[in-house]
Amino acid sequence: MNNMKQRQQLLHWFNTPLGRSLQTVEASHLRATLDTLYGASAIQLGRIGGMDLLEGTPAARRWVLDSWAPNDRCSLLCNPHELPMDEKSVDVALLPHTLDFARHPHQVLREIHRVLRPEGHIVIIGFNPLSIWGVNRLLRRKRGIPWRGNFYALSRIKDWLALLEFETTQGRMIYYRPPLQSDRMRDRLFFMENAGDRWWPMGAAAYMVVAKKRVLGMTPLQPEWVSKLRVGNGMAEPAAKVIYPRVPQWRLHRTSSK
């Protein structure tokens, strides 16, 4: 299946009752997570459904990138592993099921690493193969999207991130109900959402993982309010401060040689 047809089918599936139900839950968790990731610019690689998944980010500049999108519903049309972005120019990168349907997922991650600033964040949402959805995929793999997706295990995603020197900072499992198109049946099984985190946390349909780009030799500047709290707790305040026209996000820490 060519990439354009696959993107069309994926967009269509996320507009079905089941797809909208899953995306609604994912968007809710995304809003809470993105609100904690600060930066001036954010990108979403791959558009799914009709929701604004970047709604929760405080970033002033936002772009949605995709290899195909109808009715100009994305900011830029591009190849997912050849992004038209400068090196170290992005603070937050969101990949909603992007790796699930990428032909070269490792190259996509390397490209995200290239465009992210030091201490920038990547947010990945993927289908969980260790779930009822994963079993359904094995039974219906040749029956269209999303069952033709890769469904990478969370442990594998974390390994890939670690190889690129990303540090996983948070994550959660999402959507515990089985893949039923009936709204009535899904409503009856809503209790599974509340019980899932406690009784079968790894049985969710999807996962979300957040990781931070680490660069050796770089030390993040702390917000001013953190310094004030430390001074208030009895720690000595520096005698002098260097004032810059703009406070940089990062400071290069050099160890003097003796």
C-alpha positions in Angstrom: 0.0 0.0 0.0 1.4 3.4 -1.0 1.9 6.0 1.7 -0.8 8.4 0.4 -3.5 5.7 0.4 -2.4 4.6 3.9 -2.6 8.2 5.2 -6.1 8.5 3.7 -7.3 5.3 5.3 -5.8 6.3 8.7 -7.5 9.7 8.6 -10.8 8.0 7.7 -10.5 5.5 10.5 -10.0 8.2 13.1 -13.3 9.7 11.9 -15.2 6.5 12.7 -17.0 6.2 16.0 -14.2 4.0 17.5 -11.4 6.2 16.1 -13.1 9.4 17.5 -13.5 7.7 20.9 -9.9 6.8 21.1 -8.7 10.2 19.9 -10.9 12.0 22.4 -9.2 10.1 25.3 -5.7 10.6 23.7 -6.4 14.4 23.2 -7.4 14.7 26.9 -4.2 13.3 28.1 -2.2 15.2 25.6 -3.6 18.6 26.7 -2.5 17.9 30.3 0.9 16.7 29.2 1.7 19.4 26.6 0.8 22.1 29.1 3.9 21.2 31.1 6.3 21.2 28.2 7.5 24.8 27.7 9.0 26.3 24.5 8.3 28.7 21.7 7.8 26.2 18.9 6.0 22.8 18.6 5.4 20.5 15.7 3.0 17.6 15.1 4.3 15.0 12.7 1.3 13.3 11.1 -2.3 14.5 11.2 -4.9 12.1 12.5 -8.6 12.8 12.8 -10.1 16.2 13.1 -8.9 17.3 16.5 -6.2 19.9 17.3 -3.8 17.8 19.2 -1.5 20.7 19.9 -4.2 22.6 21.6 -2.6 22.2 25.1 0.9 23.4 24.2 1.9 26.9 25.4 4.1 27.2 22.3 3.3 30.3 20.2 4.5 28.8 16.9 2.9 25.5 15.9 3.1 23.4 12.7 1.4 20.2 11.6 3.5 18.3 9.1 2.3 15.4 7.0 3.1 13.6 3.7 -0.6 14.0 2.7 -3.5 16.1 4.0 -6.9 17.1 2.4 -8.1 20.6 2.2 -4.9 22.2 3.4 -5.4 20.7 6.9 -1.6 20.8 7.6 1.0 23.5 7.7 3.6 21.7 5.6 3.6 18.7 3.2 6.8 16.8 3.7 8.5 13.5 4.0 8.5 12.4 7.7 12.2 11.5 7.7 13.3 14.7 5.8 11.7 17.6 7.7 12.0 21.1 6.3 13.2 22.4 9.7 16.5 23.9 10.8 18.7 21.9 13.2 17.8 22.6 16.9 14.9 24.8 16.0 11.9 23.0 17.7 11.1 22.7 21.4 8.3 20.1 21.3 7.6 17.3 18.8 4.4 15.3 18.8 4.2 12.0 17.0 0.6 10.7 17.3 0.8 7.1 15.9 3.4 8.3 13.5 5.8 5.5 14.1 3.0 2.9 13.9 2.8 3.7 10.2 6.3 4.9 9.3 8.3 2.9 6.8 11.5 4.0 8.4 10.7 4.7 12.1 14.4 4.9 13.2 15.1 7.5 10.6 12.0 9.5 11.7 13.4 9.5 15.3 16.8 10.6 14.1 15.2 13.4 12.2 13.3 14.5 15.2 16.5 14.4 17.3 18.1 16.7 14.7 15.4 19.4 14.8 14.9 19.4 18.5 16.7 21.9 20.7 18.8 20.6 23.7 16.4 19.7 26.5 13.5 19.7 23.9 10.8 17.0 24.3 9.4 14.3 22.0 5.9 13.0 22.7 5.0 9.6 21.2 1.6 7.9 21.0 1.5 4.4 19.7 -0.7 1.3 19.6 0.1 -1.3 22.3 0.6 -4.8 20.9 0.2 -6.3 24.4 -3.6 -5.6 24.5 -6.9 -6.7 23.2 -6.3 -4.4 20.3 -3.0 -6.2 19.7 -4.8 -9.5 19.6 -7.3 -8.1 17.2 -4.5 -6.9 15.0 -3.1 -10.4 14.7 -6.6 -11.7 13.7 -7.3 -8.8 11.2 -3.9 -7.7 10.0 -4.9 -7.8 6.3 -8.2 -6.0 6.9 -7.1 -2.4 6.7 -6.1 0.4 9.0 -5.2 0.6 11.8 -4.6 -3.2 12.0 -1.9 -3.0 9.3 0.2 -0.8 11.6 3.4 -1.9 13.2 2.2 -1.7 16.9 5.7 -1.4 18.4 6.0 -2.4 22.1 6.6 0.4 24.6 9.9 -1.2 25.6 11.2 -1.1 22.1 10.3 2.6 21.7 12.2 3.3 24.9 15.2 1.4 23.6 15.2 3.4 20.4 15.0 6.7 22.4 17.8 5.6 24.7 20.1 4.9 21.7 19.5 8.5 20.6 20.3 9.7 24.1 16.8 10.7 24.9 15.8 10.5 28.6 12.3 9.2 29.2 10.6 11.5 31.7 7.0 10.4 31.8 4.4 8.2 30.2 1.0 6.6 30.6 -1.3 3.9 29.2 -4.4 5.1 27.3 -7.8 3.5 26.6 -8.7 0.2 28.2 -11.9 -0.6 26.3 -11.9 -3.2 23.5 -12.1 -2.1 19.8 -15.9 -1.9 19.4 -17.6 0.4 16.9 -20.9 0.4 18.9 -21.2 3.6 21.0 -23.7 1.8 23.3 -21.3 -1.1 24.0 -18.3 1.3 24.6 -20.4 3.3 27.0 -21.4 0.2 29.0 -17.7 -0.7 29.3 -16.6 2.8 30.4 -15.8 1.3 33.9 -12.8 -0.3 32.3 -11.2 3.1 32.0 -11.2 3.6 35.7 -10.2 0.1 36.6 -7.5 -0.3 33.9 -4.8 1.7 35.5 -5.1 -0.4 38.7 -5.9 -3.9 37.5 -4.4 -4.3 34.0 -2.2 -1.2 33.3 -0.3 -2.8 30.4 -3.5 -3.9 28.7 -4.4 -0.5 27.3 -5.0 0.1 23.6 -2.3 2.8 23.4 0.6 4.4 25.3 2.0 7.8 25.5 5.7 8.4 26.3 7.5 11.7 26.8 11.3 11.9 26.5 13.8 14.8 26.7 16.8 15.4 24.4 20.0 15.3 26.4 23.2 16.8 25.2 26.5 16.2 27.0 28.0 19.3 28.4 24.8 21.3 28.5 23.2 22.4 31.8 19.7 23.8 31.7 19.1 27.2 33.3 16.6 27.1 36.2 13.6 29.3 36.3 13.9 32.4 38.5 11.2 31.3 40.9 13.2 28.1 41.7 16.2 30.3 42.7 14.1 32.4 44.9 12.6 29.4 46.6 16.1 28.1 47.4 17.2 31.5 48.8 14.1 31.6 50.9 15.0 28.1 52.3 18.3 29.4 53.7 20.6 28.9 50.7 23.0 31.8 50.0 22.1 34.1 47.1 25.0 34.8 44.7 26.6 38.2 45.2 26.2 39.3 41.6 24.3 38.3 38.6 25.0 38.7 34.9 22.0 40.3 33.1 21.4 39.4 29.5 19.1 41.2 27.0 17.4 37.8 26.6 17.6 35.0 29.2 19.0 32.0 27.2 17.3 28.7 27.7 20.6 26.8 28.1 24.1 27.5 29.5 27.2 25.6 28.4 29.0 24.4 31.5 32.7 24.0 30.9 35.1 22.4 33.3 38.4 24.2 33.6 41.4 22.1 33.0 44.2 22.0 35.6 
